[in-house]
Amino acid sequence: MNIYIHTLGCFKNEVDSSGIATILRSSGFNVVEDINRADVVILNTCGFIRPAKEESISYIWRFIERKRKTGVRLIVTGCLAQRYLKELFDEFPEVDAVVGLGNIREFPNIINRVLSGDRFVKDGSLDNLLKFEIDRPSLVYYLKIADGCNNRCRYCAIPLIRGNLQVKNPEEILREVEGVLAKGSRELILVAQDLTSYRYKDYNLVDLLKDLNSIAGEFWIRLMYLYPSRVDETLIEAIANLDKVVKYVDIPLQHIDDSVLASMGRPGREVAERAVRLVREIPDVIIRTSFIIGYPTETQTAFENLLEFLSRERLHRVGFFIYSQEEGTPAYELGDPIPDRVKRFRVKRAQILQEKITLDFHKNLIGKRFKVLVENKLDRTIDGCKIFIGRTYMDAPEIDSRVFIKSEEDILGKFVDTIIERLEGYDFWGRLWRD
């Protein structure tokens, strides 16, 4: 029986899909990469903000059309399913099952029920969000160490969907890591709604980083999402001194104007600026952040404050997101008073400013040597050489820049020293460095 899993949304959803694939394989199902071979399609949805919800709905329709043509069975799960369980079941009678979060271990039974002709809803079980195993090693391995969130940002639907913070036992984490490293993983990307909240009894994120760093082998450890008020000297010292922890800090600030931050339920500007100052103490550090544009209380002055901050701080990697009004959140009551055209204009202004900052930074990298993790290759050649694609420590997969490298030898899956030679948009072309 062939099962195809399609994943939307964030890296944390990718981890959940890997857990589903693992339990299905161990139960005798065949998980396939080609949807044309599938007997059952599982759609793992995102429901965080409006564009993500719209994308998820469009994929439901797309797979319903496939079901009408081929008879494939369709299961919808993930964040959108958890958030709108009954509504999806009623709205899309063609969907065979709508399954809430925390049911990863139940998927063999869920599929068997669907194949027997049942049509049903299965409620989420938020206490079980981390109670699954993964046997799907990859060069870049997303390591979920926590789920849910205790922060109460007033615009955010994550606590409504995934509940309060729960963390994974460090012994389970270390056992998982040793297994995937033995099978060839070369980058561990730690993910959670808030990594800095990780604490298991008296064991915290810094303790985990030290233990991961002590494991033998050549690999990177990358941290995705640090909450600004919990960035302290101890964490900064760990990132700076642990050799396998890449000097790349993802610290979403969401805004910089005090009045907007207060309305968001976020720490104030002073806290954000202190976090950035601390992070800059790490030698050669790369800072990634993100901002929400068009929050209901964002005045023109507040937006100009954000632009001034970007001009002054010159951060390396910045993402901008248009505010999405989400029902059930405290910010929903503020309405959505800023016109879409104003939001889009502000985002464009911020992007133009940041583009120059990032490209100026990139120009200064030409001629310098970096270690690159090679993770893919193109189907074509240049001058008889294969073209490989990798990343430096400065870049997270799928969201930051890439390095293209010509090589006669096969360097896929390896760390290689590379000289940056030129830019192509936000990406780089480099050549292998030889002693």
N, C-alpha and C positions, 0 to 999 in steps of 0.2 A: 504494500500500500504506500503510494508516494504522497508526501506532504511537502507543500511549498509554503515558506514563511516570508511574508513581506513586512518590513519594518519601517515605520515612519518616526520622525522625531529625533530625540537626543540619543547620545551614546548610552545612557542608562537603559533605554528601550532596547538597544542592541544587545546589552547584557541579558535582559529578560528573554529575548528571542533565542539567544544561545542556550539559555537554560531550558527553554521549551524543546529546542532541537536535541539537546542531550537526553532528556527524559524520553523523548519519542524514539530515538535510536536505541536506547537501552531496552525499550519495550518491543523492538522488532519492526518499527516503522522505518521507511526509507525517506530521509529528508533530502529533497532535490533542489538544485539551483535553477532548473528550467521549469517555468510555470506550465509549459506545454505538456509536461509529463505528469502533472499533479492530478491526484484524485481528490485531494482536500487542500484548500487554500486557507491559511491563517493570516489574517491582517492584524498586525500589532500597531495600534493607532496612537496618535498624539492628540491631546485635548487641552494643551496649556493656554494657548491664545487663539484668537479668531482665525488668523491665516492657517494655523495648524489644524484647527477643527475643519475648516473648509477643505483643506487638502485631504484629510481623512475621509470626509464625506464623498469627495470626488473618487477616491479609490474604492470605497464601498460600491458606488455605482458602476465603476469600471469592472469590478469582479462579479457583480450581479450580471452584467452583460455577458461575461465569460461563462457564468453558470448557465445562463439561458441557452448558450450555444453548445456547451460541452457537457453539462450535467455535473460539473465539479461542485463539491460541497464547500460552503463558505462559513468560516468562524471569524467573528470580530472580537478582538480583545484589546488590552492596553488602556491608556488613560482616558480616551474618549468613551470607551465602553464602560469603564468604572464610573465616569461622571454622568453618563446619560444611558444607563443600562436599559431601563424599561422603555425609554423614548426610542432608542435605536431598534429595539425588538419590535415595537409597534409600527414604527415608520417604515421598516424594511422587512416585509414578510418573506422576502427571498433569502434572507440571512438565516442559516440553520441554527446558529447558537451565538449568543452574545455573552461574553465571559469577562467578569471583573478581574481585578488584579489579585495577586497572591494565590493563584490557582495553577501554578506551573507544574507541580507534581501531579495534578489531576488531568493533564491533557491526554494521556492515553485513554482514559475512561471517557473523556469528553468526545474524542474522535470516534470511539466505538459507538457511543450513543447517537452521534450524528449519522454514522454509516448505517445504523439500524433503523433510521427514519425519524428519530426524535427531533423536535424543534423546541429549544428551551433557553432560558436565561439562567446563568449561574452567578450568584452574588459574589462580590469580592471578599477576600479574607486578608485584611490589611496586616494582621499579625504575622502573616507568612511571606512577606515581601522578599525576605532574604533567605528563605528556607528552600534552597535548591542548589544543585551543583552544576558545574559546566565542564564538559570534556570537548572543548573545541578550541585548541590552541591556535594562535595566529601570531604573525610577526609582531603586530601591535595588539596588545591585550588590554581590554578595558576591565579594570578591577573595581567592582562596586563594593565599597566598604561600609556604606550606610544607605538608608532610604528614608523617605519622609522628611519632615522638617519641623523644627520647633520655632523657627523665626516666623514672625507674623507680619511680613510686608503686606501692606493693605491692598495692593493690586494683584497679589499672587494667589493662584488657585491651587498650587501644589498641596498645601495642607488639606484642602477640601478633597483632593483626589487620592493622595497617598498617605495622609494622616501624619501623626507625630513622628519624630525622629526615632529610628531604630538602627542599631549598629551590629556589625558582624563580629563574631568572636575572633580575636587576633590569631588564635591557633588555626582556625579554619582558613583565614586569609593567607597565612604563611604556608600552609600545606598546599593551598591552591596555587600559590605563586611558584613554589618549588616544582610543582608538577608541570606548569606551562613553560617555565624556563627550560626544563629538561627536554621539552618537545619543540624548542626552537623559538620561543617568544623573545624579542629583544627590546621591547619597550612596554613598560607597565604604565597605563594611564589611570590614576586613581580618580574615581568619580563618585559623587554623592550630590545631594542637593546643597550641602554645606560641609566640606571636608573638615573645616576647623572645629566643627561640633563633635567630631569623632571622639568618643571616650567609652571604654569598656572597663568598668570598675575604676581602678587607678591607672589604667593604661590609656594613653592618648595618642594623637596623631604623630607627635614627635617620636614617641616610643616606637610606633609602627614604622616610621621612616628609618630609624636606626636599625631595626631588625631586618627590614627589607634590604637596606644598603649592605648589610653584613653577609648576605647570601652570595656565594661564589658565582662568578660568571661576568660577562660583559653585557650590560643592559642599561637602559635608561629608566628612570622613574620620573613621571610627569604629574603635576598636581593641577587639577581642574576644579576651580571654584573655592576660593578662600573668602570668608566673610570679613569685611574690613575691621570690625571692632575686635575680632579675635586673632588678628595678626599681631604677634608680640615678638619680643626679642629672642625668646627661646626658639620659636619656629624659624625666624630669620636666620639664626645661627645654624640650625640644622640644615636648612636649604643651602646655605653658603658653604658648609664644611663637609657635607656628605657627598662623596664624589660621584655617585650614581644618580643623584637627584639633579635633574637638569635645572639650570638657572632661568627658569621660565615660570612666572607667577601670574596666574589667572585670578584677578580680584575684581569682580563686577562691582562697580560703584553706583550704577543706575542713574545718578544725577549728582550735581555738585552744589546746587543752590539750596541753602538751608531751609527755606520755606517749603520747597518741593520735597526735600528729604523728610521733613517733619510730617508732611501730609502722607508720604509714602509709608511712614512707620520705619524709616531707615535711620542709621546713625548719621549725625550731622557732618557738615563739611570738614570740621576740625578733625574728626575721626578718620575720614577718608584721606585727608592730606597727611595725617600722621602715618597711616598705613603705607602710603606711597613713599614717604620719606624712609621708613624702615626698610621697605623692599629695595630701595635704591642702594642700601648698604651692601647688598649682595654683589660681588664683582661680576661685571659683564651680564647683569640680569636683563631679561626681556620681560616687559610688563604688558599683559593683556587685560583689557577691561571692556565693559559694555555700558551703554547708556540708553535709557528710555526717553524718547522724544514725544512731546505732546501729552504728557500727563495732565489731568484736568486743571491743576493749579499752576501749571507752567506759564508764567507771564513772559512777555518778550524780554524783560529785564533778566528773568531767571535763565532764559535760553542764552542770552548774551554772556551771562556769568559762566555758563558751561563752555562756550566758545573761548572765553578768556582763559579758562583752566586748561583747555586743550592746547592753546597757543603757548602757554607758559610751561606746562609739564612735558609736552612733546613725548607722549607715550608711544610705544612701538606698535601695538596691535589694538585696534579699537573697533567694536561693533556697535551699530546704532539700530534700535528697534522702535517702531512706531507703537505708541501706547494702544493696548487692546482692553476695552472695557469688559470685564468678566463678571457674569452674574454670580452672586454668592460671596463675593469679596467685599470688604468694607468700602473700598474705593468705588465700587459700583454706584453707590448712593450719590457720588459727586457728579454723576452724569458723564458726558463726553463732549464738553462744550467747544473744544478747539476744532475748527473745520479740518477735514482731511487735507485740503490743499495747503493749509498752513503747516500741518505736520510734515507733509512731504517736502515743502520748501525748506523747513528747518533741517530736516534730515539731509537734504541735498547740500545745504550750506556746511553742515558739520562734516559730511563726507568729503567735500572738496578740500576743506581745511586739513582734515586728517590724511587725505591722500598725499598731499605735499609733504607732510611731516614724515609719513612712512617711507615715501620714495626718497626723500633726502637721507634718511637713515640707511636705506638700501644702497644708495650710491656710495656711501662710505665703506661698504663691505667689499667692494670690488678690489680684487688683489689679495684678499685675506684668505687664510686657510681654516677650514672647519671640518669636523667629523660629520659625516652624512650617513644616515641610515637609509639604505636603498630598499624600497618596498614595492616597486613596480617597474614595468618597462613598456615601451611603445612597440607597436607591431611593425614599424618601419625602421630603416637604417639610414645612416648618413656616412658617406665615404667608407662604406663597408663596416661601420661600427654600429653596434646596438645602442639604443638610447634608453637609459635607465632613469628612473624618477625616485628621488629621495627627499629627505628633509634634514635640516640642521636642528640643533637643540632649540633654536629660536622659533620653531614652527610646529604647531600641533596639527595632526592629520585632519584633512578635509576643510579646515577653516583658515589656515595660514598659507604661507608661500611654499613653493616646491623648488627643488634643484634638479635640473636636467643634466645628465652626464653621458658623454660618449665613451664607450669602452669596447674593446675587442673581446675581453674576457668577461665571463659571467660574474657579476658582482651582486646579483639579486640576493637580498636577505643579509647582506653584510654591512658592517661599518667601514667606510672608506674615507680617507683624508682627501679633501677636495679644495681646489682653489676656485674662488668665485671670479668669473671672467666678465660676465655682462648681465644686464637685466633684460627681461622680456615681460613687460607689465609689472606685476608684483612678484613674478617668479625669477629664478636665476638660472643661468647656464654656467657650468663649472667643468673643470678638467681634473682628472685624478692627479694627486700629488705623489711624486716618487722621491725617495731619499736620494 
